[in-house]
Amino acid sequence: MSFTSDTKDFNLKFIEGAEDTVRGTTIKLWQAIIKSSPVREGRFRGNWFASGEKQSSKKTLKTDKDGSKTVANATNKVLKQKDVSAFTLTNNLPYAQRLEYGYSDQAPAGMVRVNVKRFNRLLEAEAKKRLPK
């Protein structure tokens, strides 16, 4: 192998590792947000929508009490999207902001704020998975 070939291989592995870290961190963060969302009928939990740079304007009447379908949909979006520079998770129900800011006894500190505080730990854990052994 030549120096140029070795450098190209390293760059490819670095880029793939960085993209995998971004995807993995996004999936873990979104899963935590969705799973920590308060549940009565499950409509709020089922109304998290994943998108790229532009936030979703979707709403649904469907419910997802345990959040598994919503997490699966968000995960699929992250894994299938080619561009990893922007991922967005949106809940467009009119009471979403109230729930985030203490309206629910189930999530008095919100869902987004408490999980975003964990972002650096999630990022470090995902990055460590990709370090050379």
Legacy VTK file of the C-alpha trace (Angstrom):
# vtk DataFile Version 3.0
C-alpha trace
ASCII
DATASET POLYDATA
POINTS 133 float
0.000 0.000 0.000
1.064 3.534 -0.650
0.944 6.503 1.690
-1.842 8.028 -0.440
-3.878 4.843 -0.285
-3.379 4.555 3.485
-4.429 8.184 3.941
-7.584 7.690 1.854
-8.482 4.570 3.865
-7.967 6.438 7.130
-10.086 9.373 5.940
-12.902 7.051 4.859
-12.870 5.234 8.204
-12.789 8.541 10.063
-15.768 9.924 8.127
-17.762 6.709 8.532
-16.972 6.637 12.253
-18.025 10.253 12.685
-21.271 9.676 10.789
-21.994 6.530 12.830
-21.351 8.498 16.024
-23.771 11.240 14.956
-26.435 8.694 14.008
-26.006 6.663 17.194
-26.091 9.722 19.432
-29.194 11.067 17.686
-31.003 7.735 18.018
-30.164 7.429 21.728
-31.192 11.027 22.445
-34.472 10.756 20.555
-35.294 7.409 22.133
-34.830 8.948 25.577
-37.012 11.955 24.687
-39.791 9.776 23.291
-39.692 7.253 26.150
-39.706 9.995 28.806
-42.746 11.677 27.279
-45.791 11.545 29.553
-48.550 9.125 28.630
-52.267 9.206 29.177
-53.674 7.699 25.983
-50.337 7.694 24.148
-51.156 10.360 21.591
-48.418 12.747 22.695
-45.780 10.025 22.640
-46.949 8.950 19.192
-46.649 12.475 17.794
-42.877 12.762 17.735
-41.741 13.040 14.109
-38.198 12.786 12.827
-36.967 14.792 9.880
-33.845 16.312 8.422
-33.041 20.002 8.489
-36.646 21.148 8.064
-38.891 20.318 10.981
-41.949 18.184 10.379
-45.411 19.727 10.485
-47.135 16.350 10.925
-49.693 15.395 13.549
-51.477 12.100 14.017
-54.444 10.751 15.921
-52.624 7.439 16.380
-51.409 6.509 19.827
-48.211 4.783 20.927
-48.326 4.159 24.672
-44.957 2.419 24.946
-43.288 4.527 22.257
-41.820 1.581 20.362
-43.379 2.451 16.991
-42.385 6.089 17.315
-38.808 5.175 18.279
-38.633 2.720 15.361
-39.846 5.370 12.899
-37.358 7.938 14.208
-34.526 5.396 14.121
-35.340 4.428 10.536
-35.286 8.085 9.500
-31.848 8.591 11.061
-30.428 5.425 9.501
-31.806 6.113 6.020
-30.993 9.813 5.754
-27.793 10.314 3.758
-26.919 13.760 5.086
-26.043 13.617 8.794
-25.577 17.379 9.190
-29.098 17.989 10.528
-31.678 15.859 12.278
-34.854 17.280 13.810
-37.375 15.768 16.222
-40.697 17.618 16.443
-43.952 17.258 18.342
-46.626 19.567 16.934
-49.441 18.941 19.378
-50.698 22.225 20.820
-49.899 21.191 24.397
-46.319 20.024 23.727
-44.730 23.172 25.118
-46.838 23.024 28.284
-45.737 19.415 28.861
-42.096 20.378 28.347
-42.356 23.110 30.957
-43.878 21.256 33.894
-47.554 20.687 33.111
-47.245 16.917 33.635
-46.615 15.135 36.922
-45.048 12.317 34.867
-42.415 14.634 33.384
-42.241 17.737 35.608
-38.783 18.668 34.254
-39.842 18.069 30.652
-38.576 15.536 28.152
-36.315 17.478 25.837
-34.469 19.607 28.403
-33.592 16.745 30.742
-32.315 14.559 27.930
-30.382 17.275 26.109
-28.423 17.733 29.355
-27.192 14.160 28.828
-26.057 14.872 25.260
-22.312 15.021 25.966
-22.401 11.685 27.805
-24.342 10.078 24.964
-21.905 11.501 22.418
-18.853 10.279 24.361
-20.334 6.788 24.735
-21.078 6.563 21.007
-17.629 7.887 20.068
-15.906 5.343 22.338
-17.640 2.526 20.485
-15.773 3.564 17.349
-12.278 4.013 18.774
-9.676 1.624 17.408
-9.051 -1.263 19.772
LINES 1 134
133 0 1 2 3 4 5 6 7 8 9 10 11 12 13 14 15 16 17 18 19 20 21 22 23 24 25 26 27 28 29 30 31 32 33 34 35 36 37 38 39 40 41 42 43 44 45 46 47 48 49 50 51 52 53 54 55 56 57 58 59 60 61 62 63 64 65 66 67 68 69 70 71 72 73 74 75 76 77 78 79 80 81 82 83 84 85 86 87 88 89 90 91 92 93 94 95 96 97 98 99 100 101 102 103 104 105 106 107 108 109 110 111 112 113 114 115 116 117 118 119 120 121 122 123 124 125 126 127 128 129 130 131 132
